[in-house]
Amino acid sequence: MEFRKVFDTIPEQFDKYRPRYSAELFADLIAYANIEPSKAVLELGPGTGQATEPILETGCDYNAIELGEHLFEMMNCKYSHYPNFSIVNDDFITHDFEGQTFDLIYSAATIQWIPEEVAFAKTFELLKPGGMLAMMLTIGDYKTPNKELFNKIQQVYAEYFKPEIEYKHGGFKYSNATNYGYLDFEKREYYGKREFTADEYVAFCGTHCDHIVIPEPYKSKFFEGIRDAVNEAGGKIVFLDTYVMYLTKKPL
């Protein structure tokens, strides 16, 4: 199974434990792109809506494209009561948008799963002149607030983290948008904090694509080791989060 499809196997767990983004980030994005009822917006791969509701609640013409069938179904269950909500279950790489164009296209930890030449060229084509592209991700730091626990967790990884499929992603360069005609590229950062119990942290780890594909007997031992490490450290683990948002524009 492709890594970009593996999240669809755990929709409920994904919905409960994946990080949300800060209210300040959304306020900046809405102001930056002037999102209002007259504007058309496309979200790439919304998952179960970790970055959906603040944009949807502007009253904009909200559109989304989601690859996962079960994630698509959950999005419909959560948001189909909004009259401005529309979503299709398809692959952005091959989907025919039939002439639709958008004032804002945005992605929350999704666009990096699309080959760069498709991601930037196709979003550029789909944007109206002067339209905006926003790309968001979360960087979670649990080393700084839990140094001893961090080292114990690394020992668990060294012993039991043996996924069946090698994770080879990570080379997506957001700044390369300017190679495809985009202008005014910028990076903004926002900050937050999360705290997990041992069981919650195990469940959160289980939403990472390369953790889902750890085979037995390593998988059980890995998650048992993570749970034991957190419990031995007092039963909680703290994350200091940085929410990164890259912004860029199509010329007028």
C-alpha angles and dihedrals in degrees: 000000000000113000090235089061099044094083089066089070092067108038098151094046091044091051094050102044111027112105123259124215130249124272088232091059092053092046089054093046094049091049094043093053094032091232113194138138093288093058128090117220132188122198116199115220100343094186103199096336106281089152101021113086101061090054094041091052092061086075092240123149093269119199129174138182118207126183098199117082095208093044088050090052092050092049089053092049092051102040113017090100088071108093091214095053123109129163136173127202103226146102114277089212093065104019118121108221090192097224098318115148131189141210092213133021116187140177132195106203092324113093092070088070090064121078108259096239090055097039096054101030095048096043089048090053093048095050123091116237106286091018122148134235117203124187120188135186140163125236109198119201115195095155098073097055097034108033098157093043090047090057092049091051090051088056089055090051092050092053105037111014099107109141118192092228122048113237106230101167125107102090097098109125111205092192090063087080087093089063088066099051101278120137139201097028113190141167125220128186133204131179139226144153135232131189125198135189115225092264093046092050091050089051091048092050087052090065093064111104096228092045092055091060098052105124126223138296087029096050096061092043091048095053092041089053092050091049093048092048093053093044091050089052093057101286101279141080126200127212124200103206131205114196108205122199123187116197131191139158141224110232119256 
